[in-house]
Amino acid sequence: MALVLTANDRLASHLSPDLVAQDRLVLCDLDGCLVSEGRAYADSAAFLESCGERLWLVSNNSTHCAADLSADLADLGLRVPADRILLAGEQTLAHLARLHPGARLALFASAAMEAEAERLGFDLTTDRADLVLLCRDTQLSLDRLNAAASLVQGGAVFWVSNTDTAHPGHGGQPIAETGALLAALRAMLTELHFESIGKPHPHLAALALSRTGVSAAEAVFVGDNPDTDGAIARAIGTRFVQLHRMGAPE
C-alpha cells in the first residue's frame, strides 16, 4: 500500500532549511538524499550546516561503520560526527552483541563490518554458526551464497541488516542493496525466516530519540523512500519529508 502523506508531511524536490525549520531533531537518510554513488548533491552541505547538531543520519547502510562513513563524508564537504550516525549494519551487530555476547557468527559483509564484529567479541565462523547476518556483501559469490543457505537451513538464526532491494544511483538507476541478496536466498530456500532492525523497523530512529531526549512530535524524518523512510516516520510518530530528486549530484 502506498504511503499517504498527511497534512504535516511535505513532498520536496530538493533539500531546503525551511523544510525542517521548526523541528528540534532532523533524522535524515543518506543515499538518494545527501549523496549518490559517493558524490554529494549540490544542496547537501548547506542543508547540513543549517541543521547543525539537530541532524542525525539514519541509514540502512550496511557497508560502513559510522567513523569510516563520517570521514568519507567529510572528504565530500559533509560534516556529520560519527556519534550522530546510525547505520543498519553496525547497529545490528551492536544489537546482536547485546543479545548474544560471544556468539558464533557467520557474517556476510564488508571488511569494515567484519572488523567491527571482531571488536564486539563475536567468534566469526563459516561452520556451525549460532547466527547468520547478511549485509551488503559486494563479494557474495555463489559459493558464499551456498554457504549462507546451508547455515540457515541447518538452524542458525538468520538476521538481515535491511531489506532494501536497491538505492538510487546518479541517474535514478537502481544500485543493488542487501534485499537483492536476500531475494537470492529466498529463491533457494522454500522457507526463510529472518529478523531485521533496519528501516522500516523503528529501532534506529528510536535510538536517536532516546539519545537526544527529543520527542517524536518534535522531530522530522527526511528520506527518499516512502516504503522505508516514510514507514519508519509513521512507526515512531514523526513528520515525514519525502524527497524526490530529479537531478544527479555534483
ChimeraX attribute file (.defattr): number of C-alpha atoms within 10 A of each C-alpha:
attribute: neighborCount
match mode: 1-to-1
recipient: residues
	/A:1	4
	/A:2	7
	/A:3	11
	/A:4	9
	/A:5	15
	/A:6	9
	/A:7	7
	/A:8	10
	/A:9	18
	/A:10	15
	/A:11	14
	/A:12	15
	/A:13	12
	/A:14	19
	/A:15	23
	/A:16	15
	/A:17	14
	/A:18	10
	/A:19	17
	/A:20	23
	/A:21	12
	/A:22	12
	/A:23	18
	/A:24	18
	/A:25	27
	/A:26	26
	/A:27	26
	/A:28	23
	/A:29	25
	/A:30	20
	/A:31	21
	/A:32	23
	/A:33	24
	/A:34	25
	/A:35	23
	/A:36	21
	/A:37	14
	/A:38	14
	/A:39	16
	/A:40	22
	/A:41	21
	/A:42	16
	/A:43	16
	/A:44	20
	/A:45	18
	/A:46	15
	/A:47	20
	/A:48	23
	/A:49	15
	/A:50	16
	/A:51	17
	/A:52	14
	/A:53	14
	/A:54	17
	/A:55	24
	/A:56	26
	/A:57	25
	/A:58	26
	/A:59	24
	/A:60	31
	/A:61	26
	/A:62	26
	/A:63	24
	/A:64	21
	/A:65	21
	/A:66	22
	/A:67	13
	/A:68	13
	/A:69	18
	/A:70	20
	/A:71	16
	/A:72	15
	/A:73	19
	/A:74	14
	/A:75	10
	/A:76	16
	/A:77	14
	/A:78	20
	/A:79	16
	/A:80	22
	/A:81	18
	/A:82	16
	/A:83	11
	/A:84	19
	/A:85	22
	/A:86	23
	/A:87	25
	/A:88	26
	/A:89	31
	/A:90	22
	/A:91	21
	/A:92	24
	/A:93	21
	/A:94	16
	/A:95	14
	/A:96	19
	/A:97	16
	/A:98	11
	/A:99	10
	/A:100	14
	/A:101	14
	/A:102	16
	/A:103	17
	/A:104	20
	/A:105	24
	/A:106	26
	/A:107	23
	/A:108	23
	/A:109	22
	/A:110	18
	/A:111	12
	/A:112	14
	/A:113	22
	/A:114	18
	/A:115	11
	/A:116	17
	/A:117	21
	/A:118	13
	/A:119	9
	/A:120	16
	/A:121	13
	/A:122	21
	/A:123	16
	/A:124	18
	/A:125	15
	/A:126	17
	/A:127	12
	/A:128	14
	/A:129	20
	/A:130	19
	/A:131	21
	/A:132	25
	/A:133	23
	/A:134	23
	/A:135	30
	/A:136	27
	/A:137	19
	/A:138	14
	/A:139	10
	/A:140	17
	/A:141	10
	/A:142	9
	/A:143	9
	/A:144	14
	/A:145	16
	/A:146	13
	/A:147	16
	/A:148	23
	/A:149	20
	/A:150	16
	/A:151	20
	/A:152	23
	/A:153	15
	/A:154	12
	/A:155	13
	/A:156	20
	/A:157	17
	/A:158	21
	/A:159	21
	/A:160	24
	/A:161	28
	/A:162	28
	/A:163	21
	/A:164	22
	/A:165	15
	/A:166	14
	/A:167	21
	/A:168	20
	/A:169	19
	/A:170	19
	/A:171	11
	/A:172	14
	/A:173	10
	/A:174	12
	/A:175	14
	/A:176	16
	/A:177	22
	/A:178	25
	/A:179	19
	/A:180	16
	/A:181	21
	/A:182	22
	/A:183	12
	/A:184	12
	/A:185	18
	/A:186	14
	/A:187	10
	/A:188	13
	/A:189	13
	/A:190	8
	/A:191	10
	/A:192	14
	/A:193	10
	/A:194	12
	/A:195	13
	/A:196	19
	/A:197	20
	/A:198	27
	/A:199	25
	/A:200	24
	/A:201	18
	/A:202	19
	/A:203	19
	/A:204	25
	/A:205	28
	/A:206	16
	/A:207	14
	/A:208	22
	/A:209	18
	/A:210	12
	/A:211	10
	/A:212	14
	/A:213	10
	/A:214	14
	/A:215	15
	/A:216	21
	/A:217	13
	/A:218	15
	/A:219	23
	/A:220	25
	/A:221	30
	/A:222	29
	/A:223	26
	/A:224	24
	/A:225	21
	/A:226	21
	/A:227	15
	/A:228	22
	/A:229	28
	/A:230	26
	/A:231	18
	/A:232	23
	/A:233	26
	/A:234	17
	/A:235	15
	/A:236	19
	/A:237	17
	/A:238	23
	/A:239	25
	/A:240	26
	/A:241	25
	/A:242	22
	/A:243	20
	/A:244	16
	/A:245	17
	/A:246	11
	/A:247	13
	/A:248	17
	/A:249	21
	/A:250	11
